[in-house]
Amino acid sequence: MIYSRTRNVLKFYEWFLLLFLIVSGLFTIVWLRSAITALEYNIARLEEEKKEIIRERKELLAQKVELSSVHRIHEVAFKRKGLNFPDRRKVNLVKRNEVPEVLSVKGTIKLDRLFFNEDTRDNDIIFR
């Protein structure tokens, strides 16, 4: 059998390419495994941070409940600040005008006659 020089060169490149693919494949597998391991460590660290934040949140909620309790508010208002309930005999009730006002609504507006009267002079709506 006769071998040519070009056939030997192509065979060399084929072996080189095959070896390169095998080595790069091995490096890729190693890199992927190390990346997955790093991600697992990162996930574990984040879970620990989450547990810490949840624990801190529970502590803050407990402090909030303690500070907003009736006993605590009574203690701060009456004992420390000197506030007292007003004497019922000395309280004056001021009655406000319960009728709301609409200053000006222009245009033709038809509203339920149970709640409104329509002023025909300026097309203003006035509450009863």
N, CA, C and O atoms as a GROMACS GRO file, in nm:
protein
  512
    1MET      N    1   0.082  -0.115   0.000
    1MET     CA    2   0.000   0.000   0.000
    1MET      C    3   0.088   0.123   0.000
    1MET      O    4   0.193   0.128   0.064
    2ILE      N    5   0.042   0.222  -0.073
    2ILE     CA    6   0.121   0.344  -0.086
    2ILE      C    7   0.057   0.452   0.000
    2ILE      O    8  -0.063   0.480  -0.010
    3TYR      N    9   0.139   0.511   0.083
    3TYR     CA   10   0.092   0.621   0.167
    3TYR      C   11   0.147   0.750   0.111
    3TYR      O   12   0.263   0.759   0.070
    4SER      N   13   0.062   0.849   0.110
    4SER     CA   14   0.110   0.979   0.062
    4SER      C   15   0.137   1.068   0.183
    4SER      O   16   0.090   1.042   0.294
    5ARG      N   17   0.213   1.171   0.158
    5ARG     CA   18   0.252   1.262   0.265
    5ARG      C   19   0.130   1.345   0.313
    5ARG      O   20   0.118   1.373   0.432
    6THR      N   21   0.043   1.383   0.222
    6THR     CA   22  -0.074   1.462   0.261
    6THR      C   23  -0.167   1.380   0.350
    6THR      O   24  -0.230   1.435   0.441
    7ARG      N   25  -0.177   1.253   0.326
    7ARG     CA   26  -0.262   1.166   0.408
    7ARG      C   27  -0.207   1.157   0.549
    7ARG      O   28  -0.285   1.154   0.645
    8ASN      N   29  -0.076   1.153   0.564
    8ASN     CA   30  -0.014   1.148   0.697
    8ASN      C   31  -0.036   1.279   0.773
    8ASN      O   32  -0.056   1.278   0.894
    9VAL      N   33  -0.032   1.392   0.703
    9VAL     CA   34  -0.053   1.522   0.766
    9VAL      C   35  -0.199   1.534   0.813
    9VAL      O   36  -0.225   1.582   0.923
   10LEU      N   37  -0.292   1.491   0.730
   10LEU     CA   38  -0.433   1.497   0.769
   10LEU      C   39  -0.460   1.406   0.888
   10LEU      O   40  -0.538   1.440   0.977
   11LYS      N   41  -0.396   1.293   0.891
   11LYS     CA   42  -0.411   1.200   1.002
   11LYS      C   43  -0.361   1.264   1.130
   11LYS      O   44  -0.421   1.247   1.236
   12PHE      N   45  -0.249   1.339   1.123
   12PHE     CA   46  -0.194   1.410   1.239
   12PHE      C   47  -0.294   1.514   1.290
   12PHE      O   48  -0.316   1.525   1.411
   13TYR      N   49  -0.355   1.591   1.199
   13TYR     CA   50  -0.452   1.692   1.240
   13TYR      C   51  -0.577   1.628   1.300
   13TYR      O   52  -0.637   1.682   1.393
   14GLU      N   53  -0.616   1.514   1.247
   14GLU     CA   54  -0.732   1.445   1.303
   14GLU      C   55  -0.704   1.400   1.445
   14GLU      O   56  -0.789   1.417   1.533
   15TRP      N   57  -0.587   1.344   1.470
   15TRP     CA   58  -0.550   1.301   1.605
   15TRP      C   59  -0.537   1.421   1.699
   15TRP      O   60  -0.578   1.414   1.815
   16PHE      N   61  -0.482   1.528   1.650
   16PHE     CA   62  -0.467   1.650   1.730
   16PHE      C   63  -0.605   1.706   1.767
   16PHE      O   64  -0.629   1.744   1.881
   17LEU      N   65  -0.696   1.709   1.669
   17LEU     CA   66  -0.831   1.758   1.694
   17LEU      C   67  -0.905   1.668   1.792
   17LEU      O   68  -0.974   1.717   1.882
   18LEU      N   69  -0.891   1.539   1.778
   18LEU     CA   70  -0.953   1.444   1.868
   18LEU      C   71  -0.900   1.461   2.010
   18LEU      O   72  -0.978   1.462   2.106
   19LEU      N   73  -0.769   1.473   2.025
   19LEU     CA   74  -0.709   1.494   2.156
   19LEU      C   75  -0.754   1.627   2.217
   19LEU      O   76  -0.781   1.634   2.337
   20PHE      N   77  -0.762   1.731   2.135
   20PHE     CA   78  -0.806   1.862   2.182
   20PHE      C   79  -0.951   1.856   2.231
   20PHE      O   80  -0.983   1.914   2.335
   21LEU      N   81  -1.038   1.787   2.157
   21LEU     CA   82  -1.177   1.774   2.198
   21LEU      C   83  -1.191   1.696   2.329
   21LEU      O   84  -1.272   1.731   2.414
   22ILE      N   85  -1.114   1.593   2.345
   22ILE     CA   86  -1.120   1.514   2.468
   22ILE      C   87  -1.073   1.596   2.587
   22ILE      O   88  -1.138   1.596   2.692
   23VAL      N   89  -0.961   1.666   2.573
   23VAL     CA   90  -0.909   1.747   2.683
   23VAL      C   91  -1.003   1.862   2.716
   23VAL      O   92  -1.029   1.890   2.833
   24SER      N   93  -1.054   1.930   2.612
   24SER     CA   94  -1.147   2.041   2.639
   24SER      C   95  -1.276   1.989   2.701
   24SER      O   96  -1.335   2.057   2.785
   25GLY      N   97  -1.322   1.873   2.662
   25GLY     CA   98  -1.440   1.813   2.723
   25GLY      C   99  -1.418   1.782   2.871
   25GLY      O  100  -1.506   1.807   2.954
   26LEU      N  101  -1.299   1.728   2.903
   26LEU     CA  102  -1.267   1.701   3.043
   26LEU      C  103  -1.262   1.830   3.125
   26LEU      O  104  -1.316   1.836   3.236
   27PHE      N  105  -1.199   1.935   3.070
   27PHE     CA  106  -1.193   2.063   3.141
   27PHE      C  107  -1.335   2.122   3.158
   27PHE      O  108  -1.365   2.182   3.261
   28THR      N  109  -1.418   2.105   3.058
   28THR     CA  110  -1.555   2.155   3.068
   28THR      C  111  -1.631   2.083   3.177
   28THR      O  112  -1.705   2.146   3.253
   29ILE      N  113  -1.615   1.952   3.185
   29ILE     CA  114  -1.683   1.875   3.289
   29ILE      C  115  -1.634   1.918   3.427
   29ILE      O  116  -1.715   1.936   3.519
   30VAL      N  117  -1.504   1.935   3.443
   30VAL     CA  118  -1.448   1.979   3.572
   30VAL      C  119  -1.500   2.119   3.606
   30VAL      O  120  -1.536   2.145   3.720
   31TRP      N  121  -1.502   2.208   3.507
   31TRP     CA  122  -1.550   2.345   3.531
   31TRP      C  123  -1.697   2.346   3.572
   31TRP      O  124  -1.736   2.418   3.663
   32LEU      N  125  -1.779   2.265   3.504
   32LEU     CA  126  -1.921   2.258   3.539
   32LEU      C  127  -1.942   2.206   3.681
   32LEU      O  128  -2.025   2.258   3.755
   33ARG      N  129  -1.866   2.103   3.717
   33ARG     CA  130  -1.878   2.049   3.853
   33ARG      C  131  -1.839   2.152   3.958
   33ARG      O  132  -1.905   2.166   4.061
   34SER      N  133  -1.730   2.226   3.931
   34SER     CA  134  -1.689   2.328   4.028
   34SER      C  135  -1.790   2.442   4.033
   34SER      O  136  -1.813   2.499   4.140
   35ALA      N  137  -1.851   2.478   3.920
   35ALA     CA  138  -1.953   2.584   3.920
   35ALA      C  139  -2.077   2.539   3.997
   35ALA      O  140  -2.136   2.618   4.070
   36ILE      N  141  -2.116   2.414   3.981
   36ILE     CA  142  -2.232   2.361   4.054
   36ILE      C  143  -2.203   2.359   4.204
   36ILE      O  144  -2.289   2.394   4.285
   37THR      N  145  -2.082   2.318   4.241
   37THR     CA  146  -2.044   2.316   4.382
   37THR      C  147  -2.046   2.458   4.440
   37THR      O  148  -2.094   2.480   4.551
   38ALA      N  149  -1.994   2.555   4.364
   38ALA     CA  150  -1.996   2.694   4.410
   38ALA      C  151  -2.140   2.744   4.426
   38ALA      O  152  -2.170   2.816   4.521
   39LEU      N  153  -2.228   2.707   4.334
   39LEU     CA  154  -2.368   2.747   4.346
   39LEU      C  155  -2.434   2.685   4.469
   39LEU      O  156  -2.514   2.749   4.536
   40GLU      N  157  -2.400   2.559   4.498
   40GLU     CA  158  -2.455   2.495   4.617
   40GLU      C  159  -2.411   2.567   4.743
   40GLU      O  160  -2.492   2.588   4.834
   41TYR      N  161  -2.283   2.605   4.751
   41TYR     CA  162  -2.235   2.681   4.866
   41TYR      C  163  -2.306   2.816   4.875
   41TYR      O  164  -2.342   2.860   4.984
   42ASN      N  165  -2.327   2.880   4.762
   42ASN     CA  166  -2.395   3.009   4.760
   42ASN      C  167  -2.540   2.994   4.807
   42ASN      O  168  -2.589   3.077   4.883
   43ILE      N  169  -2.608   2.889   4.763
   43ILE     CA  170  -2.746   2.864   4.806
   43ILE      C  171  -2.751   2.838   4.956
   43ILE      O  172  -2.841   2.888   5.024
   44ALA      N  173  -2.657   2.762   5.009
   44ALA     CA  174  -2.654   2.735   5.153
   44ALA      C  175  -2.632   2.864   5.232
   44ALA      O  176  -2.694   2.884   5.336
   45ARG      N  177  -2.543   2.952   5.183
   45ARG     CA  178  -2.518   3.080   5.250
   45ARG      C  179  -2.643   3.167   5.248
   45ARG      O  180  -2.676   3.230   5.348
   46LEU      N  181  -2.712   3.170   5.134
   46LEU     CA  182  -2.834   3.250   5.124
   46LEU      C  183  -2.946   3.196   5.214
   46LEU      O  184  -3.023   3.273   5.270
   47GLU      N  185  -2.954   3.063   5.228
   47GLU     CA  186  -3.053   3.006   5.318
   47GLU      C  187  -3.024   3.043   5.462
   47GLU      O  188  -3.117   3.068   5.540
   48GLU      N  189  -2.897   3.046   5.500
   48GLU     CA  190  -2.862   3.089   5.635
   48GLU      C  191  -2.898   3.235   5.658
   48GLU      O  192  -2.947   3.270   5.764
   49GLU      N  193  -2.873   3.320   5.558
   49GLU     CA  194  -2.912   3.461   5.568
   49GLU      C  195  -3.064   3.474   5.581
   49GLU      O  196  -3.113   3.557   5.657
   50LYS      N  197  -3.138   3.392   5.506
   50LYS     CA  198  -3.284   3.395   5.513
   50LYS      C  199  -3.331   3.355   5.652
   50LYS      O  200  -3.422   3.419   5.706
   51LYS      N  201  -3.272   3.252   5.711
   51LYS     CA  202  -3.309   3.210   5.846
   51LYS      C  203  -3.280   3.322   5.946
   51LYS      O  204  -3.361   3.348   6.035
   52GLU      N  205  -3.167   3.389   5.931
   52GLU     CA  206  -3.130   3.498   6.020
   52GLU      C  207  -3.229   3.615   6.007
   52GLU      O  208  -3.270   3.673   6.107
   53ILE      N  209  -3.267   3.648   5.884
   53ILE     CA  210  -3.361   3.758   5.862
   53ILE      C  211  -3.499   3.723   5.917
   53ILE      O  212  -3.566   3.809   5.975
   54ILE      N  213  -3.543   3.599   5.902
   54ILE     CA  214  -3.673   3.556   5.956
   54ILE      C  215  -3.670   3.563   6.108
   54ILE      O  216  -3.767   3.607   6.169
   55ARG      N  217  -3.560   3.520   6.169
   55ARG     CA  218  -3.548   3.527   6.314
   55ARG      C  219  -3.551   3.672   6.362
   55ARG      O  220  -3.618   3.704   6.461
   56GLU      N  221  -3.479   3.760   6.293
   56GLU     CA  222  -3.478   3.901   6.329
   56GLU      C  223  -3.617   3.963   6.311
   56GLU      O  224  -3.659   4.045   6.393
   57ARG      N  225  -3.688   3.924   6.206
   57ARG     CA  226  -3.824   3.975   6.183
   57ARG      C  227  -3.918   3.934   6.296
   57ARG      O  228  -3.999   4.015   6.341
   58LYS      N  229  -3.907   3.808   6.341
   58LYS     CA  230  -3.991   3.762   6.450
   58LYS      C  231  -3.961   3.840   6.578
   58LYS      O  232  -4.052   3.875   6.653
   59GLU      N  233  -3.832   3.868   6.603
   59GLU     CA  234  -3.796   3.947   6.721
   59GLU      C  235  -3.853   4.088   6.712
   59GLU      O  236  -3.903   4.141   6.811
   60LEU      N  237  -3.846   4.148   6.594
   60LEU     CA  238  -3.899   4.284   6.577
   60LEU      C  239  -4.050   4.287   6.592
   60LEU      O  240  -4.104   4.381   6.650
   61LEU      N  241  -4.119   4.185   6.542
   61LEU     CA  242  -4.264   4.178   6.561
   61LEU      C  243  -4.300   4.163   6.708
   61LEU      O  244  -4.398   4.222   6.754
   62ALA      N  245  -4.220   4.085   6.781
   62ALA     CA  246  -4.246   4.070   6.925
   62ALA      C  247  -4.224   4.203   6.997
   62ALA      O  248  -4.300   4.238   7.087
   63GLN      N  249  -4.121   4.277   6.958
   63GLN     CA  250  -4.097   4.409   7.018
   63GLN      C  251  -4.210   4.505   6.984
   63GLN      O  252  -4.252   4.584   7.069
   64LYS      N  253  -4.260   4.499   6.861
   64LYS     CA  254  -4.371   4.586   6.820
   64LYS      C  255  -4.495   4.558   6.903
   64LYS      O  256  -4.561   4.651   6.949
   65VAL      N  257  -4.525   4.429   6.922
   65VAL     CA  258  -4.643   4.392   7.002
   65VAL      C  259  -4.625   4.439   7.145
   65VAL      O  260  -4.719   4.489   7.207
   66GLU      N  261  -4.504   4.424   7.197
   66GLU     CA  262  -4.479   4.467   7.335
   66GLU      C  263  -4.494   4.618   7.349
   66GLU      O  264  -4.553   4.665   7.446
   67LEU      N  265  -4.441   4.694   7.253
   67LEU     CA  266  -4.447   4.840   7.262
   67LEU      C  267  -4.586   4.895   7.236
   67LEU      O  268  -4.620   5.002   7.286
   68SER      N  269  -4.668   4.824   7.159
   68SER     CA  270  -4.801   4.874   7.129
   68SER      C  271  -4.910   4.814   7.217
   68SER      O  272  -5.028   4.828   7.189
   69SER      N  273  -4.870   4.746   7.324
   69SER     CA  274  -4.970   4.688   7.413
   69SER      C  275  -5.038   4.799   7.493
   69SER      O  276  -4.982   4.907   7.511
   70VAL      N  277  -5.159   4.770   7.540
   70VAL     CA  278  -5.239   4.869   7.613
   70VAL      C  279  -5.169   4.906   7.743
   70VAL      O  280  -5.167   5.023   7.783
   71HIS      N  281  -5.112   4.807   7.809
   71HIS     CA  282  -5.042   4.834   7.935
   71HIS      C  283  -4.924   4.929   7.914
   71HIS      O  284  -4.903   5.020   7.993
   72ARG      N  285  -4.849   4.907   7.809
   72ARG     CA  286  -4.732   4.991   7.780
   72ARG      C  287  -4.776   5.134   7.746
   72ARG      O  288  -4.716   5.230   7.793
   73ILE      N  289  -4.880   5.149   7.664
   73ILE     CA  290  -4.929   5.283   7.629
   73ILE      C  291  -4.981   5.353   7.753
   73ILE      O  292  -4.958   5.473   7.771
   74HIS      N  293  -5.053   5.280   7.839
   74HIS     CA  294  -5.103   5.338   7.964
   74HIS      C  295  -4.986   5.386   8.051
   74HIS      O  296  -4.990   5.495   8.107
   75GLU      N  297  -4.885   5.303   8.059
   75GLU     CA  298  -4.768   5.339   8.141
   75GLU      C  299  -4.700   5.464   8.089
   75GLU      O  300  -4.669   5.554   8.167
   76VAL      N  301  -4.677   5.472   7.960
   76VAL     CA  302  -4.608   5.587   7.903
   76VAL      C  303  -4.693   5.713   7.911
   76VAL      O  304  -4.643   5.819   7.949
   77ALA      N  305  -4.822   5.703   7.877
   77ALA     CA  306  -4.906   5.822   7.871
   77ALA      C  307  -4.938   5.877   8.009
   77ALA      O  308  -4.925   5.997   8.032
   78PHE      N  309  -4.978   5.791   8.100
   78PHE     CA  310  -5.026   5.840   8.228
   78PHE      C  311  -4.914   5.860   8.330
   78PHE      O  312  -4.913   5.961   8.401
   79LYS      N  313  -4.822   5.767   8.336
   79LYS     CA  314  -4.720   5.776   8.441
   79LYS      C  315  -4.603   5.867   8.400
   79LYS      O  316  -4.559   5.949   8.480
   80ARG      N  317  -4.553   5.852   8.280
   80ARG     CA  318  -4.435   5.930   8.240
   80ARG      C  319  -4.471   6.068   8.189
   80ARG      O  320  -4.405   6.166   8.224
   81LYS      N  321  -4.574   6.079   8.106
   81LYS     CA  322  -4.608   6.206   8.042
   81LYS      C  323  -4.710   6.286   8.122
   81LYS      O  324  -4.730   6.404   8.094
   82GLY      N  325  -4.775   6.226   8.220
   82GLY     CA  326  -4.870   6.296   8.304
   82GLY      C  327  -5.003   6.325   8.236
   82GLY      O  328  -5.073   6.418   8.277
   83LEU      N  329  -5.040   6.248   8.137
   83LEU     CA  330  -5.170   6.267   8.071
   83LEU      C  331  -5.278   6.200   8.153
   83LEU      O  332  -5.255   6.096   8.214
   84ASN      N  333  -5.397   6.260   8.154
   84ASN     CA  334  -5.512   6.204   8.225
   84ASN      C  335  -5.632   6.208   8.133
   84ASN      O  336  -5.636   6.284   8.036
   85PHE      N  337  -5.732   6.124   8.166
   85PHE     CA  338  -5.859   6.131   8.095
   85PHE      C  339  -5.928   6.261   8.132
   85PHE      O  340  -5.918   6.304   8.247
   86PRO      N  341  -5.999   6.326   8.039
   86PRO     CA  342  -6.068   6.450   8.075
   86PRO      C  343  -6.189   6.421   8.164
   86PRO      O  344  -6.248   6.314   8.160
   87ASP      N  345  -6.223   6.520   8.245
   87ASP     CA  346  -6.339   6.509   8.332
   87ASP      C  347  -6.465   6.518   8.245
   87ASP      O  348  -6.481   6.612   8.168
   88ARG      N  349  -6.554   6.422   8.259
   88ARG     CA  350  -6.672   6.417   8.173
   88ARG      C  351  -6.765   6.536   8.196
   88ARG      O  352  -6.840   6.574   8.105
   89ARG      N  353  -6.761   6.593   8.313
   89ARG     CA  354  -6.850   6.706   8.342
   89ARG      C  355  -6.800   6.833   8.277
   89ARG      O  356  -6.878   6.928   8.260
   90LYS      N  357  -6.674   6.839   8.239
   90LYS     CA  358  -6.618   6.962   8.184
   90LYS      C  359  -6.594   6.954   8.032
   90LYS      O  360  -6.531   7.043   7.975
   91VAL      N  361  -6.642   6.851   7.969
   91VAL     CA  362  -6.622   6.834   7.825
   91VAL      C  363  -6.737   6.900   7.751
   91VAL      O  364  -6.853   6.872   7.780
   92ASN      N  365  -6.706   6.989   7.656
   92ASN     CA  366  -6.807   7.053   7.573
   92ASN      C  367  -6.804   6.990   7.435
   92ASN      O  368  -6.700   6.985   7.371
   93LEU      N  369  -6.919   6.942   7.389
   93LEU     CA  370  -6.928   6.882   7.257
   93LEU      C  371  -6.966   6.991   7.157
   93LEU      O  372  -7.062   7.065   7.179
   94VAL      N  373  -6.892   7.001   7.050
   94VAL     CA  374  -6.921   7.097   6.944
   94VAL      C  375  -6.976   7.018   6.826
   94VAL      O  376  -6.910   6.929   6.774
   95LYS      N  377  -7.097   7.053   6.785
   95LYS     CA  378  -7.160   6.981   6.675
   95LYS      C  379  -7.126   7.052   6.545
   95LYS      O  380  -7.146   7.172   6.531
   96ARG      N  381  -7.074   6.976   6.452
   96ARG     CA  382  -7.037   7.032   6.322
   96ARG      C  383  -7.156   7.025   6.228
   96ARG      O  384  -7.249   6.947   6.247
   97ASN      N  385  -7.150   7.110   6.125
   97ASN     CA  386  -7.252   7.106   6.021
   97ASN      C  387  -7.234   6.977   5.940
   97ASN      O  388  -7.131   6.957   5.876
   98GLU      N  389  -7.333   6.893   5.945
   98GLU     CA  390  -7.323   6.762   5.881
   98GLU      C  391  -7.348   6.766   5.731
   98GLU      O  392  -7.332   6.664   5.664
   99VAL      N  393  -7.387   6.881   5.677
   99VAL     CA  394  -7.423   6.888   5.536
   99VAL      C  395  -7.297   6.921   5.455
   99VAL      O  396  -7.238   7.027   5.474
  100PRO      N  397  -7.256   6.832   5.365
  100PRO     CA  398  -7.140   6.863   5.281
  100PRO      C  399  -7.178   6.962   5.172
  100PRO      O  400  -7.293   6.968   5.130
  101GLU      N  401  -7.081   7.038   5.126
  101GLU     CA  402  -7.106   7.138   5.022
  101GLU      C  403  -7.031   7.103   4.896
  101GLU      O  404  -6.919   7.052   4.899
  102VAL      N  405  -7.097   7.131   4.783
  102VAL     CA  406  -7.029   7.127   4.654
  102VAL      C  407  -7.023   7.271   4.608
  102VAL      O  408  -7.126   7.335   4.589
  103LEU      N  409  -6.902   7.322   4.590
  103LEU     CA  410  -6.889   7.464   4.559
  103LEU      C  411  -6.943   7.497   4.422
  103LEU      O  412  -7.027   7.585   4.409
  104SER      N  413  -6.897   7.429   4.319
  104SER     CA  414  -6.951   7.456   4.186
  104SER      C  415  -6.926   7.337   4.096
  104SER      O  416  -6.813   7.293   4.078
  105VAL      N  417  -7.034   7.287   4.041
  105VAL     CA  418  -7.028   7.182   3.941
  105VAL      C  419  -7.103   7.236   3.821
  105VAL      O  420  -7.225   7.251   3.827
  106LYS      N  421  -7.033   7.264   3.714
  106LYS     CA  422  -7.095   7.324   3.595
  106LYS      C  423  -7.137   7.216   3.497
  106LYS      O  424  -7.081   7.106   3.496
  107GLY      N  425  -7.236   7.247   3.415
  107GLY     CA  426  -7.276   7.155   3.310
  107GLY      C  427  -7.410   7.093   3.341
  107GLY      O  428  -7.472   7.122   3.444
  108THR      N  429  -7.453   7.008   3.252
  108THR     CA  430  -7.581   6.940   3.270
  108THR      C  431  -7.553   6.804   3.331
  108THR      O  432  -7.507   6.712   3.263
  109ILE      N  433  -7.582   6.793   3.457
  109ILE     CA  434  -7.561   6.669   3.529
  109ILE      C  435  -7.694   6.626   3.588
  109ILE      O  436  -7.755   6.701   3.663
  110LYS      N  437  -7.738   6.506   3.554
  110LYS     CA  438  -7.862   6.452   3.609
  110LYS      C  439  -7.824   6.352   3.717
  110LYS      O  440  -7.761   6.249   3.689
  111LEU      N  441  -7.863   6.382   3.840
  111LEU     CA  442  -7.830   6.296   3.952
  111LEU      C  443  -7.958   6.248   4.017
  111LEU      O  444  -8.066   6.298   3.989
  112ASP      N  445  -7.943   6.152   4.102
  112ASP     CA  446  -8.057   6.095   4.172
  112ASP      C  447  -8.122   6.204   4.256
  112ASP      O  448  -8.055   6.269   4.337
  113ARG      N  449  -8.251   6.224   4.239
  113ARG     CA  450  -8.320   6.334   4.309
  113ARG      C  451  -8.338   6.304   4.458
  113ARG      O  452  -8.378   6.393   4.533
  114LEU      N  453  -8.309   6.183   4.502
  114LEU     CA  454  -8.318   6.155   4.644
  114LEU      C  455  -8.208   6.225   4.722
  114LEU      O  456  -8.226   6.258   4.840
  115PHE      N  457  -8.095   6.249   4.658
  115PHE     CA  458  -7.981   6.304   4.729
  115PHE      C  459  -7.951   6.449   4.693
  115PHE      O  460  -7.888   6.518   4.772
  116PHE      N  461  -7.993   6.497   4.576
  116PHE     CA  462  -7.953   6.628   4.530
  116PHE      C  463  -8.072   6.710   4.484
  116PHE      O  464  -8.175   6.655   4.444
  117ASN      N  465  -8.058   6.842   4.490
  117ASN     CA  466  -8.149   6.936   4.426
  117ASN      C  467  -8.070   7.005   4.316
  117ASN      O  468  -7.952   7.033   4.332
  118GLU      N  469  -8.136   7.033   4.205
  118GLU     CA  470  -8.065   7.095   4.095
  118GLU      C  471  -8.101   7.243   4.092
  118GLU      O  472  -8.218   7.279   4.082
  119ASP      N  473  -8.000   7.328   4.100
  119ASP     CA  474  -8.021   7.472   4.092
  119ASP      C  475  -8.015   7.510   3.945
  119ASP      O  476  -7.911   7.492   3.881
  120THR      N  477  -8.126   7.565   3.891
  120THR     CA  478  -8.133   7.589   3.746
  120THR      C  479  -8.070   7.720   3.704
  120THR      O  480  -8.053   7.743   3.585
  121ARG      N  481  -8.035   7.807   3.797
  121ARG     CA  482  -7.978   7.937   3.758
  121ARG      C  483  -7.840   7.921   3.694
  121ARG      O  484  -7.819   7.969   3.582
  122ASP      N  485  -7.747   7.854   3.762
  122ASP     CA  486  -7.610   7.840   3.710
  122ASP      C  487  -7.575   7.696   3.680
  122ASP      O  488  -7.458   7.664   3.659
  123ASN      N  489  -7.671   7.609   3.677
  123ASN     CA  490  -7.649   7.466   3.662
  123ASN      C  491  -7.557   7.413   3.770
  123ASN      O  492  -7.483   7.317   3.747
  124ASP      N  493  -7.560   7.473   3.889
  124ASP     CA  494  -7.484   7.423   4.004
  124ASP      C  495  -7.565   7.318   4.074
  124ASP      O  496  -7.688   7.323   4.074
  125ILE      N  497  -7.497   7.223   4.134
  125ILE     CA  498  -7.562   7.117   4.212
  125ILE      C  499  -7.541   7.150   4.359
  125ILE      O  500  -7.429   7.177   4.402
  126ILE      N  501  -7.649   7.147   4.436
  126ILE     CA  502  -7.640   7.178   4.577
  126ILE      C  503  -7.697   7.060   4.654
  126ILE      O  504  -7.804   7.009   4.618
  127PHE      N  505  -7.628   7.014   4.758
  127PHE     CA  506  -7.675   6.905   4.842
  127PHE      C  507  -7.796   6.950   4.922
  127PHE      O  508  -7.806   7.067   4.958
  128ARG      N  509  -7.888   6.857   4.951
  128ARG     CA  510  -8.001   6.887   5.039
  128ARG      C  511  -7.952   6.897   5.181
  128ARG      O  512  -8.032   6.922   5.271
   0.00000   0.00000   0.00000
